[in-house]
């Protein structure tokens, strides 16, 4: 469960914070005693490793929230700029995690989900073209093999209808 994972991560974060605070105190004591300061390279490396893993799991949580919001929102009111910005941010986290962690099983799952939404861009832009006229909608309906609702349309409904499979045709029709 994602919520349980976040709680566990918060507990681990508190432990890392305590260890890092203790390491800093030891360094200060060593300076006062004029003793060669001890390097805590393993702790620094483990902290960086944990932080990236934590960020991946937080990204999974945040991604789920964003997708749920996007799927339920009125299609005509989706903020495409914000959506693209979010997709880019999540993709950046995925790429960084891929380079760092070869066996973290959640990374390919998140990557696939992010790419699925990223690939919806042309469909969303095409269907939100303000210059679409009734004859464009007729062509889009014919291309996807079903009539798209003109009101109450959501991204979730579009995916249920598998409209994403017709992105090229929708993009072409929307610029005619």
C-alpha angles and dihedrals in degrees: 000000000000095000091054090050092052091050090050090048091051090053092049090047090055090052092050090048090052092048092049091048090051091048090052091050091050090051090052091049090050091053091051091049090045091236122147104271114247116239114226096198094148091053092048091049093046090048092052091046092049093046092056093047090048090050090052092053092044088050090053089052094046091044091055090051093048094047092049090051093046093047093051098041123100104268094226091056099050110128100230094187092054091043093052090046091052093047089051092050093050092046090053090054090049094050092048091048092048091055093048106035119041098179104037099124097200093061097073089044092054091043092054092049093048092048091049090057092041090055089054090068096094091046092050094046092046095050093044094052103130090211094065110125128195091267089055090053090049090054092047091050089050092048094052093039096236140067113263115219111250092207131039091027116159134178088244091056091049090054092047087054090049091234089150088074089069099050095126094051092045091049092050094047093047093059097045 
